Amino acid sequence: MLLLAQKTSQVGLHMSVAFGITYAFTGSLATGGLAAILEPICNVLLLPLHDRMWGKLRHTKLQAQ
């Protein structure tokens, strides 16, 4: 249950930061809202690719030693 609360908090933080920065630059609530929605979606899609890339680099470095 604590892990779920932590993950929910992280998503909320990401959305708040994306909204705040976008709103500060554009002055648009709609654009800020769109960024707040798209940012976590992009993270969910790209994080596994990022982790896989680092896993391959780690594996390659271990083989080279």
N, C-alpha and C positions, 0 to 999 in steps of 0.2 A: 504494500500500500504506500509506503514511503517513496519507493521508486517511481510510482505513478505520479505522486505529488511533485517529485523533483522534475520529472519529464514535462509535466503540465506547466510548471513554473518556467522551465527553460523555453518552451514554445511561446508562452506569454511574453517573456522577456525579449525574445527574438522579434516577435510581432510588434511590440512596443517600440523597440529601437528602429525597426524598419519604418514604422509609421512616423515616428518623431523626426527622423532624419529627412525622409521624403517630404513631409509636410513643411519642415523648416526651409527646405530648398525650393519647393514649388508653391507653397501657400494653398495647396489644394487638398481638401479632405478626401476627395474621391481618389486622387493619385496616391495619397498616403495610405488609404485603405487598401488599394490594390497592391501596393508594395508589401503591406502587412500580411496579406493573404498569400502572395506569391513567394515571399522569402522562405517561409517554412516548407512550402511544397518543393522548392528548388533544393533546399537542404536535404530533405528526405530522399530526393532522387539522386543527388550528386554525392552524398556522403558515402554510400557503399562503393561507388567508383573510386573515390578518394582513398578509402581504406584498402581497397584491392591493390591500387597502385603502390601504396606504401608497403603493403605486404610483399609484393613482388620485388620491390627494391631491397627490403630487408632480407628476403630469401636469396637474392642475387649477391648481396654483400656477404652473407654467411657462407655461400659457396666459394667466394673468392678468397676467403681466409684460409 
